[in-house]
Amino acid sequence: MNFEDIGKRIRKRRLELGLTQEALAEQIDVTDTYIGAIERSTSKCSIETLASLARVLDLNVDYLLFGITPNNCDITFSKIISTLPQNNKQLFINLCEGIAEKLK
């Protein structure tokens, strides 16, 4: 988990939504100074604050923490599969499905 990246994702989305740090802070009941510190990664936020940020910013917590979205997962797997020889593509898919089943 990279707190600098988390802060960048929060800032990027806040700006996309046209929110100031003050407006965002007000919506999740923290100070604007704290939002700034999170965005600069000089302060780490609690799970509760992270969940509130995700809700207000309309983002998935996986995206805030790790930058993972369904779209970039699809792109990543497409890139991997495109590099494989045709006869190994189905094997790769079967392996991924087996791993996913074990992780559930």
Sequence and secondary structure as in RCSB ss.txt:
>XXXX:A:sequence
MNFEDIGKRIRKRRLELGLTQEALAEQIDVTDTYIGAIERSTSKCSIETLASLARVLDLNVDYLLFGITPNNCDI
TFSKIISTLPQNNKQLFINLCEGIAEKLK
>XXXX:A:secstr
  HHHHHHHHHHHHHHTT  HHHHHHHHTS HHHHHHHHTTSS   HHHHHHHHHHHT  HHHHHH   HHHHHH
HHHHHHHTS HHHHHHHHHHHHHHHHHH 
